[in-house]
Structures are given as structure tokens and as C-alpha cells.
Amino acid sequence: MPFLETQRLYLRLFQESDAHDLFRIESNPEVMAFIRKPVTELSQSLGRIRQEAIYAAANEGLGLFACFEKATDTYIGLVKIKHIEDTDDIEVGYAFLPEAWGKGYATEITQKAIEYLQQNFKGRKIVAFVQDENTSSKHVLEKVGMNKVDAGYEGRADAVVFELG
């Protein structure tokens, strides 16, 4: 059952059977260039899915979600909607396979995630982290109404922080 839907996309929590799809994202150096070092083993992605399932069970309405094109039921990426540790803030993030780039999917699903959070997590700050060199993601965040702010988060000193305005 979909967690969130837009006209073209739907999200659902990752399942263990999605390990190969997550690995396609996490092992791709082009996708991971502005996120972190790529993983090298399928077992790493499976382990992440297992950890994320524990997180989602403990934090209703939050988690790491697989993103699919509705028309073709094709996996195209992931969306993260998770609280930021030791804060009341919620982070929105995404990563898509290169074949899904340039189609407006990041903007579409991030806007939907923001609407969901505004309805279900009222009063919580919505935040995104991006590397300064990642101009495409900064543009997406600006399009959905987020603004660059001078804020710091533990463990994220190298990231530019965007916040819903």
C-alpha cells in the first residue's frame, strides 16, 4: 500500500525484497557523489533496510521510502522523511537513479512530503541538508519553498541547511 502518492509517483517503505533496488542507488558513485561514499556490497543495503524497518516501527509516519513511477511501477529512487537525532526537527531527503533525473520527480515528491509533514507533524521544523556544490538539489529545495539558513546540526558541519520558510 502506498505511503504517499503524487500524480506520477508513489512511496512505500522499503522491504527486504527491495535490497537490490536500494543497492542500485547506494552503490552508484554518480548518485552518491553529494551524499556519502558508495556501498560496495548488497548486504550493506539489506542491512540498512533492516535498520530502517526498526526505525519506521518506532516512529510512525517516518522512515526511508522506495519511490516508484506509477505508470510503469518502476523503482526510481528513495525518499527519506526522518527526525533529526536529538532535535524535534524532521529531515526530508531524496536520491534518484540517473535515468529519473531531469523529470521533476524530486520537486514533485519533496513538495508532497512537505504537505504530509505540515498536516501530520504540525509545528515541527522541516529541514534538508545538501552539499554546496549540488546546485540541482539546492534549486529543488528553493522551488518547494525552502530557504538556506545559517544553522548547524551535529554531524552535518559540511552541509548547507535548508529550512521550510
N, C-alpha and C positions, 0 to 999 in steps of 0.2 A: 504494500500500500504506500503510495507516495506521501512524503512528509510535506513538501511544498511543491506547488506547480505554478508555472507561468504558461503563456500561450504556447511556447515551443519546448519547454524543459520541465523535468520533474526531478525531485530529490528523494532519496530514501537512504536510511542508514546503511553503511557498509555491512556486508555479511562475509563470513569466511570464504564463501564461494567467489567473492569479488577480489581475492588476493591478486590474481594475475592483472586485473584492471588497475588496481592501485599501484602495483609494481610498474606498470607502463608509465605512470606519472612519476613515481618516486625514483625510478632508475634513469629517467631521461635527463641528460645534462642540460639540454636546451630549456626544458620546463623548469628544472630546479635551479637554474642559474642565479635567480634572485631570492631563493628560498633557503636552501641548505645543500650540503653535499649529497649527491645522489646515493641511493642504496645500491647494493650490488647483489643481494640475494633475495629471492622470492620470500623466503622465510621472514625477512625483516618486515615486509609489507603485511604478511599474515599476522605477525606479532603485533603490529600496530593496530590492525583491525580488532584483534582480541582486546587490546588495551582500550581502544575507543569504545568497544561494546560495554566494558565495565564503566567507563565514564558516562556514556549515554544512559545506562540503567540508573546511575546515581544522580543524574542531572536531567530530569525530564524536560524535553523540548530542546535540548542542546546536543551537539555531537559533531561527528565527521560524516558527511553525506556524499554518496555517489551521485553524480549528475548525469542524466540521460537526455538525449533528444527524444521528444515524444513521438514524432512522426515515424522514426525508424527504430526506436527502443535501443539506440546505440549509446554505449558509455562514452562520455566525452571529458569527464573530469571530476573534480571534487569541490566541495564547499565545506568550510569549517565555520561553525557557529558555536563558540565555546566561551565560557567565562575566563577571564584572565586571573591567574592564580594570585591570591592574596588581595584581590580587589573585588568590587561589585560590578566591574565593567565587563562587557561582552565583546569579543573579537569576531569579526567577520573576515574570512579569507577564502581564497579560491585558487585553483590551478587547473588548467585545461590542457588537453593534448594539442599539439601544434595544428592538427587538422581542424580543430574547432576555433582557432584564433581568428580574429577579424570579423566575426559574425555577430558581435554584440551580446554574446552569451554572458560574459562576465558582468556587464552592466545590468542586463535583464535579471539575472538571478540574485545579484547583490541588492538590487532595489527591492526584490521580493523578500529577501532575508531581512532587510531593514524594516519593511512593513510588518512582517511577522514579529520581530522583536519589539517594535513600538506598541503592538497590540497585546503581546503576551509577557513582556518584561518591562512594563512602564517604569520610567524613572531611572533605568539603567543606562549608563553611558555606552554608546556603540562606537567601537574603535576598530581601526585597521592598521596594520603595520606593512610598510613597503620599503624597499631599498631605494635610495635617492636616484639611482641610475635607471630604475624601472619606470620610465616615462609612461608606458602604456597603462600600467596599473594605477599610477597617480591620476591619469586622465579619467579612468573608470571611476575612481573614488570621488573625484570632483563632479563628475556627471550625476552621481547619485546623491549629491548634496553634502558630501563630507569635505572638511577643510583641514589643511595641515595645521597642526598645533605644536607648541613648544611644551611637550610633556615627555616624561621619561618613565619607562617601565623596567623593572628588574629583569635582566637577561636580554633586553632588547635595545641596548645602547646604540647599536649600529643602525637601527631602523628609524625611518621617518614615521611619525604618528599622525594618522588622520582620525578625525572625530566627526560624528554627525553634528552639523551646525544648527 
